[in-house]
Amino acid sequence: MIRVLVCGFRGRMGIQVVRAIAAAEDMELVAGFDPLAGEGSVESDGVRLAPAFISLAQAIEDTHPDVLVDFTAPGAVEATIRTALSFGLDCVIGTTGLSRERYEELAADAPENVTLFHAPNFTIGAVLMMSFARKAAAFFEDVEVIEFHHNGKADAPSGTALTTARAIADVRAEAGRTSEAPGAETELADRKGARGTFVDGIPVHSVRSNGFVAHQEVILGSMGETLTIRHDSIDRASYMPGVLLAIRAVGKRSGLIIGLKELMGL
């Protein structure tokens, strides 16, 4: 039985994680952590599942989890990771906003045989979308990324968009396509940003609006044709198969792992 502690258990994603763990036969929710929620209990559909803590160190000491899962905020997640790793706790991090370099620094300070896992996106379809985009990028002259999220998302561009753009740029460089995307030079002097932000030369556009959950398009263009690869998450439950996959995997690995594709063999 895998013992799991969930940070941000009352957030949009945290609620889904709690439900998924409660329904998994090989997992047990042993604690919730949220310094803003107060002490009490973690509940789902009116059923008390585990105690809630306002101190992460106390939660770990009292409940002895195997894995910490975090879907909180960029400003809080680094301290959470440092505390969890200091206790030798494997981490599954869905919060975006930290750079790969920061994850490498955190992992370097971790005890041996401890896993720090981060994925910018836990949906299986999104990981496949990024994989397909990488394969297609070598064959098209132009490529742009457009991502759509709800208006409460804390970061723009999204972690998924940044990961996609960087992977595409790497593939294009290997294929000899290293030129900057066209159009930035045409932006009006007082309207900079019309072509989006550039991530390693790839234009990335972020849309934030009520009505969206998480969506992304990669649009590739060449002479006389375009290819659009799109993924839509219409419910946050779509993240749960990937979260459960990561929880089950981290105990069998060690070190830093970035991206669900590493667990899917892509």
ROZA-383321 format. One record per residue (C-alpha): x, y, z; residue number from 0. Coordinates in Angstrom, 3 decimals, padded with zeros to 6 digits, always signed. Layout:
BEGIN
<node><c1>X</c1><c2>Y</c2><c3>Z</c3><i>NUM</i></node>
...
//
This chain:
BEGIN
<node><c1>+000.000</c1><c2>+000.000</c2><c3>+000.000</c3><i>0</i></node>
<node><c1>+001.449</c1><c2>+003.368</c2><c3>-001.042</c3><i>1</i></node>
<node><c1>+000.969</c1><c2>+006.016</c2><c3>+001.633</c3><i>2</i></node>
<node><c1>+000.299</c1><c2>+009.441</c2><c3>+000.113</c3><i>3</i></node>
<node><c1>+000.318</c1><c2>+013.006</c2><c3>+001.456</c3><i>4</i></node>
<node><c1>-001.475</c1><c2>+015.618</c2><c3>-000.664</c3><i>5</i></node>
<node><c1>-000.492</c1><c2>+019.295</c2><c3>-000.572</c3><i>6</i></node>
<node><c1>-003.199</c1><c2>+021.746</c2><c3>-001.550</c3><i>7</i></node>
<node><c1>-005.923</c1><c2>+019.172</c2><c3>-000.954</c3><i>8</i></node>
<node><c1>-008.697</c1><c2>+021.790</c2><c3>-001.100</c3><i>9</i></node>
<node><c1>-007.640</c1><c2>+023.264</c2><c3>-004.436</c3><i>10</i></node>
<node><c1>-009.205</c1><c2>+022.423</c2><c3>-007.790</c3><i>11</i></node>
<node><c1>-006.597</c1><c2>+019.807</c2><c3>-008.578</c3><i>12</i></node>
<node><c1>-006.145</c1><c2>+018.724</c2><c3>-004.963</c3><i>13</i></node>
<node><c1>-009.776</c1><c2>+017.681</c2><c3>-004.695</c3><i>14</i></node>
<node><c1>-009.400</c1><c2>+015.480</c2><c3>-007.769</c3><i>15</i></node>
<node><c1>-006.155</c1><c2>+013.952</c2><c3>-006.459</c3><i>16</i></node>
<node><c1>-007.795</c1><c2>+013.098</c2><c3>-003.133</c3><i>17</i></node>
<node><c1>-010.691</c1><c2>+011.364</c2><c3>-004.904</c3><i>18</i></node>
<node><c1>-008.371</c1><c2>+009.415</c2><c3>-007.202</c3><i>19</i></node>
<node><c1>-006.187</c1><c2>+008.190</c2><c3>-004.341</c3><i>20</i></node>
<node><c1>-009.228</c1><c2>+007.225</c2><c3>-002.278</c3><i>21</i></node>
<node><c1>-010.491</c1><c2>+005.122</c2><c3>-005.187</c3><i>22</i></node>
<node><c1>-007.146</c1><c2>+003.411</c2><c3>-005.855</c3><i>23</i></node>
<node><c1>-006.884</c1><c2>-000.021</c2><c3>-004.279</c3><i>24</i></node>
<node><c1>-003.104</c1><c2>+000.162</c2><c3>-003.856</c3><i>25</i></node>
<node><c1>-002.975</c1><c2>+003.614</c2><c3>-002.203</c3><i>26</i></node>
<node><c1>-003.887</c1><c2>+005.189</c2><c3>+001.107</c3><i>27</i></node>
<node><c1>-004.319</c1><c2>+008.908</c2><c3>+001.725</c3><i>28</i></node>
<node><c1>-002.608</c1><c2>+009.475</c2><c3>+005.077</c3><i>29</i></node>
<node><c1>-002.531</c1><c2>+013.275</c2><c3>+005.313</c3><i>30</i></node>
<node><c1>-003.369</c1><c2>+016.581</c2><c3>+003.713</c3><i>31</i></node>
<node><c1>-001.293</c1><c2>+019.742</c2><c3>+003.983</c3><i>32</i></node>
<node><c1>-002.523</c1><c2>+023.284</c2><c3>+003.453</c3><i>33</i></node>
<node><c1>-001.345</c1><c2>+026.108</c2><c3>+005.738</c3><i>34</i></node>
<node><c1>-004.360</c1><c2>+028.216</c2><c3>+004.734</c3><i>35</i></node>
<node><c1>-006.999</c1><c2>+025.548</c2><c3>+005.331</c3><i>36</i></node>
<node><c1>-006.429</c1><c2>+025.023</c2><c3>+009.042</c3><i>37</i></node>
<node><c1>-006.188</c1><c2>+021.776</c2><c3>+010.927</c3><i>38</i></node>
<node><c1>-008.984</c1><c2>+019.250</c2><c3>+010.752</c3><i>39</i></node>
<node><c1>-009.517</c1><c2>+016.541</c2><c3>+008.211</c3><i>40</i></node>
<node><c1>-009.372</c1><c2>+015.766</c2><c3>+004.515</c3><i>41</i></node>
<node><c1>-012.841</c1><c2>+014.824</c2><c3>+003.310</c3><i>42</i></node>
<node><c1>-014.319</c1><c2>+013.659</c2><c3>+000.026</c3><i>43</i></node>
<node><c1>-018.044</c1><c2>+013.435</c2><c3>-000.608</c3><i>44</i></node>
<node><c1>-018.639</c1><c2>+013.858</c2><c3>+003.116</c3><i>45</i></node>
<node><c1>-016.319</c1><c2>+011.021</c2><c3>+004.131</c3><i>46</i></node>
<node><c1>-013.335</c1><c2>+011.749</c2><c3>+006.410</c3><i>47</i></node>
<node><c1>-010.229</c1><c2>+010.265</c2><c3>+004.790</c3><i>48</i></node>
<node><c1>-007.209</c1><c2>+011.616</c2><c3>+006.667</c3><i>49</i></node>
<node><c1>-006.042</c1><c2>+014.348</c2><c3>+009.064</c3><i>50</i></node>
<node><c1>-005.163</c1><c2>+017.804</c2><c3>+007.746</c3><i>51</i></node>
<node><c1>-002.090</c1><c2>+019.731</c2><c3>+008.865</c3><i>52</i></node>
<node><c1>-000.829</c1><c2>+023.304</c2><c3>+008.687</c3><i>53</i></node>
<node><c1>+002.766</c1><c2>+022.143</c2><c3>+009.207</c3><i>54</i></node>
<node><c1>+004.284</c1><c2>+019.933</c2><c3>+006.528</c3><i>55</i></node>
<node><c1>+007.044</c1><c2>+018.652</c2><c3>+008.793</c3><i>56</i></node>
<node><c1>+004.461</c1><c2>+017.679</c2><c3>+011.412</c3><i>57</i></node>
<node><c1>+002.348</c1><c2>+015.920</c2><c3>+008.801</c3><i>58</i></node>
<node><c1>+005.320</c1><c2>+013.847</c2><c3>+007.654</c3><i>59</i></node>
<node><c1>+006.463</c1><c2>+013.009</c2><c3>+011.186</c3><i>60</i></node>
<node><c1>+002.981</c1><c2>+011.981</c2><c3>+012.327</c3><i>61</i></node>
<node><c1>+001.780</c1><c2>+010.002</c2><c3>+009.298</c3><i>62</i></node>
<node><c1>+004.938</c1><c2>+008.573</c2><c3>+007.632</c3><i>63</i></node>
<node><c1>+003.909</c1><c2>+008.931</c2><c3>+003.960</c3><i>64</i></node>
<node><c1>+005.812</c1><c2>+007.318</c2><c3>+001.093</c3><i>65</i></node>
<node><c1>+004.950</c1><c2>+009.931</c2><c3>-001.535</c3><i>66</i></node>
<node><c1>+004.083</c1><c2>+013.633</c2><c3>-001.474</c3><i>67</i></node>
<node><c1>+001.848</c1><c2>+015.028</c2><c3>-004.230</c3><i>68</i></node>
<node><c1>+001.785</c1><c2>+018.795</c2><c3>-004.787</c3><i>69</i></node>
<node><c1>-000.587</c1><c2>+020.853</c2><c3>-006.906</c3><i>70</i></node>
<node><c1>-000.328</c1><c2>+024.257</c2><c3>-005.236</c3><i>71</i></node>
<node><c1>+001.367</c1><c2>+027.521</c2><c3>-006.293</c3><i>72</i></node>
<node><c1>+004.788</c1><c2>+028.413</c2><c3>-007.725</c3><i>73</i></node>
<node><c1>+005.632</c1><c2>+030.579</c2><c3>-004.713</c3><i>74</i></node>
<node><c1>+005.087</c1><c2>+027.767</c2><c3>-002.224</c3><i>75</i></node>
<node><c1>+006.196</c1><c2>+024.586</c2><c3>-003.958</c3><i>76</i></node>
<node><c1>+009.974</c1><c2>+025.025</c2><c3>-003.612</c3><i>77</i></node>
<node><c1>+009.837</c1><c2>+025.135</c2><c3>+000.188</c3><i>78</i></node>
<node><c1>+007.514</c1><c2>+022.117</c2><c3>+000.158</c3><i>79</i></node>
<node><c1>+009.938</c1><c2>+020.130</c2><c3>-001.995</c3><i>80</i></node>
<node><c1>+012.917</c1><c2>+021.008</c2><c3>+000.197</c3><i>81</i></node>
<node><c1>+011.085</c1><c2>+019.875</c2><c3>+003.326</c3><i>82</i></node>
<node><c1>+009.824</c1><c2>+016.646</c2><c3>+001.760</c3><i>83</i></node>
<node><c1>+013.213</c1><c2>+015.700</c2><c3>+000.335</c3><i>84</i></node>
<node><c1>+014.912</c1><c2>+016.382</c2><c3>+003.673</c3><i>85</i></node>
<node><c1>+012.704</c1><c2>+013.637</c2><c3>+005.132</c3><i>86</i></node>
<node><c1>+013.615</c1><c2>+011.266</c2><c3>+002.285</c3><i>87</i></node>
<node><c1>+010.131</c1><c2>+011.510</c2><c3>+000.800</c3><i>88</i></node>
<node><c1>+009.499</c1><c2>+010.848</c2><c3>-002.906</c3><i>89</i></node>
<node><c1>+007.771</c1><c2>+013.788</c2><c3>-004.586</c3><i>90</i></node>
<node><c1>+005.249</c1><c2>+014.033</c2><c3>-007.424</c3><i>91</i></node>
<node><c1>+004.966</c1><c2>+017.693</c2><c3>-008.408</c3><i>92</i></node>
<node><c1>+002.291</c1><c2>+019.054</c2><c3>-010.719</c3><i>93</i></node>
<node><c1>+002.767</c1><c2>+022.707</c2><c3>-009.788</c3><i>94</i></node>
<node><c1>+004.400</c1><c2>+024.666</c2><c3>-012.621</c3><i>95</i></node>
<node><c1>+006.548</c1><c2>+027.768</c2><c3>-012.452</c3><i>96</i></node>
<node><c1>+009.954</c1><c2>+026.413</c2><c3>-011.405</c3><i>97</i></node>
<node><c1>+012.705</c1><c2>+026.078</c2><c3>-014.002</c3><i>98</i></node>
<node><c1>+014.453</c1><c2>+022.834</c2><c3>-014.839</c3><i>99</i></node>
<node><c1>+017.617</c1><c2>+024.327</c2><c3>-013.378</c3><i>100</i></node>
<node><c1>+015.852</c1><c2>+024.850</c2><c3>-010.060</c3><i>101</i></node>
<node><c1>+014.625</c1><c2>+021.252</c2><c3>-010.069</c3><i>102</i></node>
<node><c1>+018.171</c1><c2>+020.090</c2><c3>-010.750</c3><i>103</i></node>
<node><c1>+019.420</c1><c2>+022.107</c2><c3>-007.769</c3><i>104</i></node>
<node><c1>+016.720</c1><c2>+020.675</c2><c3>-005.511</c3><i>105</i></node>
<node><c1>+017.411</c1><c2>+017.118</c2><c3>-006.640</c3><i>106</i></node>
<node><c1>+021.146</c1><c2>+017.575</c2><c3>-006.089</c3><i>107</i></node>
<node><c1>+020.506</c1><c2>+018.197</c2><c3>-002.388</c3><i>108</i></node>
<node><c1>+018.196</c1><c2>+015.181</c2><c3>-001.990</c3><i>109</i></node>
<node><c1>+019.225</c1><c2>+011.985</c2><c3>-000.201</c3><i>110</i></node>
<node><c1>+020.187</c1><c2>+008.982</c2><c3>-002.311</c3><i>111</i></node>
<node><c1>+017.405</c1><c2>+006.735</c2><c3>-003.634</c3><i>112</i></node>
<node><c1>+014.824</c1><c2>+009.538</c2><c3>-003.394</c3><i>113</i></node>
<node><c1>+012.831</c1><c2>+010.576</c2><c3>-006.470</c3><i>114</i></node>
<node><c1>+011.836</c1><c2>+014.112</c2><c3>-007.415</c3><i>115</i></node>
<node><c1>+009.317</c1><c2>+013.871</c2><c3>-010.245</c3><i>116</i></node>
<node><c1>+007.783</c1><c2>+016.850</c2><c3>-012.020</c3><i>117</i></node>
<node><c1>+005.449</c1><c2>+016.917</c2><c3>-014.994</c3><i>118</i></node>
<node><c1>+004.146</c1><c2>+020.100</c2><c3>-016.625</c3><i>119</i></node>
<node><c1>+001.109</c1><c2>+018.099</c2><c3>-017.713</c3><i>120</i></node>
<node><c1>-000.270</c1><c2>+014.821</c2><c3>-016.357</c3><i>121</i></node>
<node><c1>-002.783</c1><c2>+014.065</c2><c3>-019.084</c3><i>122</i></node>
<node><c1>-001.860</c1><c2>+011.091</c2><c3>-021.245</c3><i>123</i></node>
<node><c1>-003.235</c1><c2>+012.823</c2><c3>-024.338</c3><i>124</i></node>
<node><c1>-001.155</c1><c2>+015.960</c2><c3>-023.757</c3><i>125</i></node>
<node><c1>+002.021</c1><c2>+013.898</c2><c3>-023.468</c3><i>126</i></node>
<node><c1>+001.187</c1><c2>+012.153</c2><c3>-026.740</c3><i>127</i></node>
<node><c1>+000.399</c1><c2>+015.533</c2><c3>-028.338</c3><i>128</i></node>
<node><c1>+003.870</c1><c2>+016.780</c2><c3>-027.407</c3><i>129</i></node>
<node><c1>+005.428</c1><c2>+013.581</c2><c3>-028.720</c3><i>130</i></node>
<node><c1>+003.610</c1><c2>+013.905</c2><c3>-032.065</c3><i>131</i></node>
<node><c1>+004.604</c1><c2>+017.587</c2><c3>-032.293</c3><i>132</i></node>
<node><c1>+008.269</c1><c2>+016.740</c2><c3>-031.794</c3><i>133</i></node>
<node><c1>+008.124</c1><c2>+014.205</c2><c3>-034.617</c3><i>134</i></node>
<node><c1>+006.392</c1><c2>+016.629</c2><c3>-036.986</c3><i>135</i></node>
<node><c1>+008.568</c1><c2>+019.654</c2><c3>-036.202</c3><i>136</i></node>
<node><c1>+011.511</c1><c2>+018.507</c2><c3>-038.314</c3><i>137</i></node>
<node><c1>+009.392</c1><c2>+018.444</c2><c3>-041.475</c3><i>138</i></node>
<node><c1>+007.676</c1><c2>+021.853</c2><c3>-041.366</c3><i>139</i></node>
<node><c1>+009.067</c1><c2>+025.321</c2><c3>-041.940</c3><i>140</i></node>
<node><c1>+006.989</c1><c2>+027.158</c2><c3>-039.345</c3><i>141</i></node>
<node><c1>+005.435</c1><c2>+026.258</c2><c3>-036.022</c3><i>142</i></node>
<node><c1>+003.453</c1><c2>+028.089</c2><c3>-033.348</c3><i>143</i></node>
<node><c1>+001.974</c1><c2>+027.060</c2><c3>-029.999</c3><i>144</i></node>
<node><c1>-001.333</c1><c2>+028.380</c2><c3>-028.682</c3><i>145</i></node>
<node><c1>-002.475</c1><c2>+027.380</c2><c3>-025.213</c3><i>146</i></node>
<node><c1>-005.825</c1><c2>+028.070</c2><c3>-023.559</c3><i>147</i></node>
<node><c1>-006.460</c1><c2>+027.908</c2><c3>-019.796</c3><i>148</i></node>
<node><c1>-008.966</c1><c2>+029.115</c2><c3>-017.236</c3><i>149</i></node>
<node><c1>-008.499</c1><c2>+032.667</c2><c3>-016.016</c3><i>150</i></node>
<node><c1>-007.303</c1><c2>+031.547</c2><c3>-012.590</c3><i>151</i></node>
<node><c1>-004.121</c1><c2>+029.915</c2><c3>-013.840</c3><i>152</i></node>
<node><c1>-001.085</c1><c2>+031.329</c2><c3>-012.057</c3><i>153</i></node>
<node><c1>+001.486</c1><c2>+031.229</c2><c3>-014.872</c3><i>154</i></node>
<node><c1>+001.659</c1><c2>+032.167</c2><c3>-018.545</c3><i>155</i></node>
<node><c1>+002.844</c1><c2>+030.566</c2><c3>-020.728</c3><i>156</i></node>
<node><c1>+001.851</c1><c2>+027.250</c2><c3>-019.233</c3><i>157</i></node>
<node><c1>+004.455</c1><c2>+024.675</c2><c3>-018.306</c3><i>158</i></node>
<node><c1>+003.127</c1><c2>+022.423</c2><c3>-021.053</c3><i>159</i></node>
<node><c1>+003.560</c1><c2>+025.151</c2><c3>-023.674</c3><i>160</i></node>
<node><c1>+007.110</c1><c2>+025.909</c2><c3>-022.541</c3><i>161</i></node>
<node><c1>+008.033</c1><c2>+022.221</c2><c3>-022.598</c3><i>162</i></node>
<node><c1>+006.479</c1><c2>+021.785</c2><c3>-026.034</c3><i>163</i></node>
<node><c1>+008.236</c1><c2>+024.805</c2><c3>-027.525</c3><i>164</i></node>
<node><c1>+011.648</c1><c2>+023.842</c2><c3>-026.158</c3><i>165</i></node>
<node><c1>+011.310</c1><c2>+020.277</c2><c3>-027.431</c3><i>166</i></node>
<node><c1>+010.246</c1><c2>+021.520</c2><c3>-030.858</c3><i>167</i></node>
<node><c1>+013.171</c1><c2>+023.958</c2><c3>-030.960</c3><i>168</i></node>
<node><c1>+015.610</c1><c2>+021.144</c2><c3>-030.172</c3><i>169</i></node>
<node><c1>+014.218</c1><c2>+018.995</c2><c3>-032.975</c3><i>170</i></node>
<node><c1>+014.307</c1><c2>+021.899</c2><c3>-035.441</c3><i>171</i></node>
<node><c1>+017.926</c1><c2>+022.642</c2><c3>-034.539</c3><i>172</i></node>
<node><c1>+018.884</c1><c2>+019.024</c2><c3>-035.194</c3><i>173</i></node>
<node><c1>+017.112</c1><c2>+019.222</c2><c3>-038.553</c3><i>174</i></node>
<node><c1>+018.915</c1><c2>+022.438</c2><c3>-039.471</c3><i>175</i></node>
<node><c1>+015.860</c1><c2>+024.682</c2><c3>-039.037</c3><i>176</i></node>
<node><c1>+017.291</c1><c2>+027.293</c2><c3>-036.687</c3><i>177</i></node>
<node><c1>+015.832</c1><c2>+030.537</c2><c3>-038.080</c3><i>178</i></node>
<node><c1>+013.575</c1><c2>+032.700</c2><c3>-035.971</c3><i>179</i></node>
<node><c1>+009.846</c1><c2>+032.491</c2><c3>-036.612</c3><i>180</i></node>
<node><c1>+008.649</c1><c2>+035.139</c2><c3>-039.070</c3><i>181</i></node>
<node><c1>+006.586</c1><c2>+038.163</c2><c3>-038.160</c3><i>182</i></node>
<node><c1>+008.079</c1><c2>+039.648</c2><c3>-035.015</c3><i>183</i></node>
<node><c1>+009.719</c1><c2>+042.370</c2><c3>-037.073</c3><i>184</i></node>
<node><c1>+006.288</c1><c2>+043.507</c2><c3>-038.282</c3><i>185</i></node>
<node><c1>+004.884</c1><c2>+044.247</c2><c3>-034.830</c3><i>186</i></node>
<node><c1>+003.747</c1><c2>+047.837</c2><c3>-034.456</c3><i>187</i></node>
<node><c1>+005.982</c1><c2>+049.885</c2><c3>-032.193</c3><i>188</i></node>
<node><c1>+003.278</c1><c2>+050.336</c2><c3>-029.566</c3><i>189</i></node>
<node><c1>+001.864</c1><c2>+046.795</c2><c3>-029.899</c3><i>190</i></node>
<node><c1>+004.805</c1><c2>+044.574</c2><c3>-029.034</c3><i>191</i></node>
<node><c1>+003.752</c1><c2>+041.030</c2><c3>-028.180</c3><i>192</i></node>
<node><c1>+001.318</c1><c2>+040.558</c2><c3>-031.032</c3><i>193</i></node>
<node><c1>+003.391</c1><c2>+037.598</c2><c3>-032.187</c3><i>194</i></node>
<node><c1>+003.409</c1><c2>+036.155</c2><c3>-028.681</c3><i>195</i></node>
<node><c1>+006.439</c1><c2>+035.433</c2><c3>-026.565</c3><i>196</i></node>
<node><c1>+009.333</c1><c2>+033.552</c2><c3>-028.124</c3><i>197</i></node>
<node><c1>+010.589</c1><c2>+030.378</c2><c3>-026.477</c3><i>198</i></node>
<node><c1>+013.838</c1><c2>+029.346</c2><c3>-028.182</c3><i>199</i></node>
<node><c1>+012.496</c1><c2>+031.004</c2><c3>-031.329</c3><i>200</i></node>
<node><c1>+009.054</c1><c2>+029.368</c2><c3>-031.177</c3><i>201</i></node>
<node><c1>+006.064</c1><c2>+031.765</c2><c3>-030.851</c3><i>202</i></node>
<node><c1>+003.854</c1><c2>+030.880</c2><c3>-027.884</c3><i>203</i></node>
<node><c1>+000.474</c1><c2>+032.509</c2><c3>-027.302</c3><i>204</i></node>
<node><c1>-001.473</c1><c2>+032.253</c2><c3>-024.030</c3><i>205</i></node>
<node><c1>-005.249</c1><c2>+032.649</c2><c3>-023.819</c3><i>206</i></node>
<node><c1>-006.850</c1><c2>+033.017</c2><c3>-020.374</c3><i>207</i></node>
<node><c1>-010.621</c1><c2>+032.927</c2><c3>-020.121</c3><i>208</i></node>
<node><c1>-013.446</c1><c2>+031.552</c2><c3>-018.073</c3><i>209</i></node>
<node><c1>-014.820</c1><c2>+028.445</c2><c3>-019.775</c3><i>210</i></node>
<node><c1>-011.497</c1><c2>+026.763</c2><c3>-020.501</c3><i>211</i></node>
<node><c1>-009.791</c1><c2>+024.050</c2><c3>-018.448</c3><i>212</i></node>
<node><c1>-006.557</c1><c2>+023.201</c2><c3>-020.310</c3><i>213</i></node>
<node><c1>-006.102</c1><c2>+023.098</c2><c3>-024.072</c3><i>214</i></node>
<node><c1>-003.195</c1><c2>+023.384</c2><c3>-026.484</c3><i>215</i></node>
<node><c1>-002.675</c1><c2>+023.594</c2><c3>-030.244</c3><i>216</i></node>
<node><c1>+000.582</c1><c2>+023.136</c2><c3>-032.111</c3><i>217</i></node>
<node><c1>+000.196</c1><c2>+024.565</c2><c3>-035.605</c3><i>218</i></node>
<node><c1>+002.815</c1><c2>+023.579</c2><c3>-038.173</c3><i>219</i></node>
<node><c1>+003.007</c1><c2>+025.101</c2><c3>-041.645</c3><i>220</i></node>
<node><c1>+004.838</c1><c2>+024.358</c2><c3>-044.855</c3><i>221</i></node>
<node><c1>+004.331</c1><c2>+025.047</c2><c3>-048.543</c3><i>222</i></node>
<node><c1>+000.635</c1><c2>+024.603</c2><c3>-049.303</c3><i>223</i></node>
<node><c1>-000.296</c1><c2>+022.783</c2><c3>-046.091</c3><i>224</i></node>
<node><c1>-000.749</c1><c2>+023.054</c2><c3>-042.349</c3><i>225</i></node>
<node><c1>-000.903</c1><c2>+020.445</c2><c3>-039.624</c3><i>226</i></node>
<node><c1>-002.689</c1><c2>+021.147</c2><c3>-036.357</c3><i>227</i></node>
<node><c1>-002.168</c1><c2>+018.899</c2><c3>-033.343</c3><i>228</i></node>
<node><c1>-004.588</c1><c2>+019.716</c2><c3>-030.527</c3><i>229</i></node>
<node><c1>-005.322</c1><c2>+018.317</c2><c3>-027.110</c3><i>230</i></node>
<node><c1>-008.262</c1><c2>+019.275</c2><c3>-024.873</c3><i>231</i></node>
<node><c1>-008.730</c1><c2>+018.578</c2><c3>-021.187</c3><i>232</i></node>
<node><c1>-012.412</c1><c2>+019.157</c2><c3>-020.551</c3><i>233</i></node>
<node><c1>-012.320</c1><c2>+017.975</c2><c3>-016.940</c3><i>234</i></node>
<node><c1>-009.569</c1><c2>+017.950</c2><c3>-014.324</c3><i>235</i></node>
<node><c1>-010.221</c1><c2>+014.259</c2><c3>-013.840</c3><i>236</i></node>
<node><c1>-008.213</c1><c2>+013.809</c2><c3>-017.061</c3><i>237</i></node>
<node><c1>-005.023</c1><c2>+014.383</c2><c3>-015.058</c3><i>238</i></node>
<node><c1>-005.625</c1><c2>+011.547</c2><c3>-012.636</c3><i>239</i></node>
<node><c1>-004.398</c1><c2>+008.521</c2><c3>-014.643</c3><i>240</i></node>
<node><c1>-001.066</c1><c2>+010.292</c2><c3>-015.060</c3><i>241</i></node>
<node><c1>-000.897</c1><c2>+011.286</c2><c3>-011.393</c3><i>242</i></node>
<node><c1>-001.560</c1><c2>+007.711</c2><c3>-010.272</c3><i>243</i></node>
<node><c1>+001.024</c1><c2>+006.419</c2><c3>-012.748</c3><i>244</i></node>
<node><c1>+003.631</c1><c2>+008.765</c2><c3>-011.251</c3><i>245</i></node>
<node><c1>+002.762</c1><c2>+007.857</c2><c3>-007.649</c3><i>246</i></node>
<node><c1>+003.226</c1><c2>+004.184</c2><c3>-008.458</c3><i>247</i></node>
<node><c1>+006.502</c1><c2>+004.778</c2><c3>-010.328</c3><i>248</i></node>
<node><c1>+008.534</c1><c2>+007.050</c2><c3>-008.048</c3><i>249</i></node>
<node><c1>+009.188</c1><c2>+004.408</c2><c3>-005.414</c3><i>250</i></node>
<node><c1>+010.942</c1><c2>+002.260</c2><c3>-008.029</c3><i>251</i></node>
<node><c1>+013.240</c1><c2>+005.041</c2><c3>-009.256</c3><i>252</i></node>
<node><c1>+015.603</c1><c2>+007.681</c2><c3>-007.931</c3><i>253</i></node>
<node><c1>+016.892</c1><c2>+011.114</c2><c3>-008.818</c3><i>254</i></node>
<node><c1>+015.229</c1><c2>+013.786</c2><c3>-010.926</c3><i>255</i></node>
<node><c1>+012.621</c1><c2>+012.836</c2><c3>-013.524</c3><i>256</i></node>
<node><c1>+010.985</c1><c2>+015.519</c2><c3>-015.682</c3><i>257</i></node>
<node><c1>+007.935</c1><c2>+014.670</c2><c3>-017.746</c3><i>258</i></node>
<node><c1>+005.372</c1><c2>+011.902</c2><c3>-017.824</c3><i>259</i></node>
<node><c1>+006.829</c1><c2>+010.715</c2><c3>-021.128</c3><i>260</i></node>
<node><c1>+009.755</c1><c2>+009.251</c2><c3>-019.164</c3><i>261</i></node>
<node><c1>+007.298</c1><c2>+006.921</c2><c3>-017.447</c3><i>262</i></node>
<node><c1>+005.451</c1><c2>+006.129</c2><c3>-020.684</c3><i>263</i></node>
<node><c1>+008.506</c1><c2>+005.053</c2><c3>-022.663</c3><i>264</i></node>
<node><c1>+008.209</c1><c2>+007.885</c2><c3>-025.212</c3><i>265</i></node>
//
